[in-house]
Amino acid sequence: MKSQPAGRPAAPEAPRTGPAVRLRALEPGDLGRALLWVNDPEITRFTGTLFPISSVEEDEWYRRMLHDPTQRAFALETDGGRHVGNAGFRDIQSVPRKAELWIYVGDKSKQNAGLGTAAIHELVKFGFERMNLHRVWVRVFSYNERALKAFQRCGFMPEGVLVDDVWRDGRYHDTHVLAIVRNP
């Protein structure tokens, strides 16, 4: 068995307790909820979306994504079948076997309940086991401490900081880059 590079823990197993979340295909019927979420300033503050998104733009993004091998989107669903957010991979690269992960829990009644952490575990597991990725990475704004902690709980390690990378709330903020590497 190949060892993890120094300072890199092995990918953690999915949590055995806590909230259950399931990844499923993002369907056209999910786009209405997604459109509300991607236009909510309380959510877009953490996703990086700057401008309002129209239903036409959302539909076009969805159609392009379906045929683009460099990205894949999922709906996050509770064990009760409730669609609570979206997540996925972008910039999927088959030769170096890496991709960037993105995620948001849009249903405010389900935020701060551990669903994001559970979904990160599921996404990493999917990326490593089903997509045969070697490296999954993410960008997190410095003011999103909750996300930074969730990714670190899931085994992501800091790799660097992009200084003054994003403009929000009248000032610049750093962006943290974190990654997890598969331990084959």
N, C-alpha and C positions, 0 to 999 in steps of 0.2 A: 504494500500500500504506500503510495506516494504521500509524503508529509506536507503539511501546509507550510507556506513560506513563514519565516519568522514574524511573529506578531499577528498571525492570521489564524483564528480559530476555525475549526471545521464548521460547516453549515449545521445549524441546530436542527433537531427534529421538530416537527410540528408540535405545538403545545398539546398536552393531554387534557388540560382543564381550561376553563375560560369559555368565552363566547365562540360559537361555531359560525363559520362563514364559508360560503361555497363560491368558487369561481364558476361562472357559466358564460356562454356566449352572450355578447351584447347584441340585443335584438332591436329591430326598428321600433318596437313598442316601448323600449326603454328611453328613447331619445327625448321624449317630452320632459321626463324627470331630469335627465342629464342636462337639458337646455336650461332648466330652472337653476340647477346647481352651478353650471359654468357661467351663469350671469349673476350669481349671488356674491356681492363684495366680501362677505365674511368667509366665503370659500375661496374665491379667486385670489384673495390676499396671500394664500399659501400655495396656489398652483402656478402663479405667474401670468395668468390671463389678464391682459390689460384692457382690451376693448370688448364691448358687448358683442355677443355672438347671436346671429339671427338663426331662425329655424332652417333657412336655406343653407347657410354655412355649416350648420350641424349635420344636415342630411348629406351635403357634399363631402364633409370630412368622413362620415360613416361609409359612404360608397367607396371613397378612395382607400380607406383603411382596409376594407374587405379584400382588396386586390393588391395590397402592398405587402410583400414578404418581409419588409423591414419593420413592421409594426403589428401588434395584436392587442385588442382591447377585450376586457371582460367586465361583466356586471358582477358586483359583490352582492351576494344574497344571504340572508340569515337562514338558519335552519327552519324557520317558519315560512320561507319563500318570499320574504320581503326584500325588494331591491333597495339597497341602502347606499350604494356608491359605485364607483367605477375604478378600474385599474388596468394596467397593462404593461407592455414592453414596447419601446421604440428604439430605433437605431439598432435593430437586431442584425448582428454580423455573424455569418456562418463560419468564416475561416478562423478568426480569433475566438469564436464561440462566446460572444458577450452581447449584452443588451442593457439599456437603461430602463429602470423600473419607474413607473409613475402610479400614483394612487390618491384617491380622495374619498372620504366618507361624506357624502352629501346630505344624508338624512340627519339633521341636527339632533334629533331625539336619540340617535345611535352613536353620536360622537362621544368621546371620552369613556367608552364602554369596553375597550379592548378589541373592538372589531378590526381596527386598522392593523394592530400588531398581529392578530390572527391571520388577516389577509396577506400581510407581508410574508409570514411563514408559508402560506399556501402558494404565493407567487414564486418564492424562491424554490420551493419544492418542485413546482411545475417547470420552472426554468431549467433546473438542474436535471430532473428526471425525465421530463417529457420532451424538452427542447434540446437537451444535451448541451446546455450552456456551461461554460467554465467560470465566467465572471458576470455578476449582476451588480450594477452600480446605480447610484441615485444622487440627485442634487436636492439639497434642503436649504431653505433660507435660514439665516442665523436666528431670526426672531421666532422660528417655528421649533421651539424647544421640545414640544411634545413629540413631533415627528423625529427629531434627532434621537431622543431617548428610545422611541419605538424601534427605529432601525438598529440602534446599538444593542437593544435587547434581543434582536433577531440575529445578531452575529455580524452586522456590518461594521467595518472598521473605517475610521477617518483616513482619507488619502490626501486631502488638501483643502485649501480654502481659496475661493475666488474673491479677492478683496474688492469691495465697493461694486459688486456685480449687478445689483438690482436696486431700482429706485422705488421706494414705497414710503408712504406717510411723510413725505417731504424731505427724505434723506436717503442716502445710500446704505445698503446692507450687504454683508458678505453672503456668499453661497458656499455651503459645505459640500464636498464630494465624499461620499462613502461607498464602500464596495464590500462584497462578500465573494470569496473565491471557493469554488467547489473542491472538496477534498476527495479525489477519486479513490 
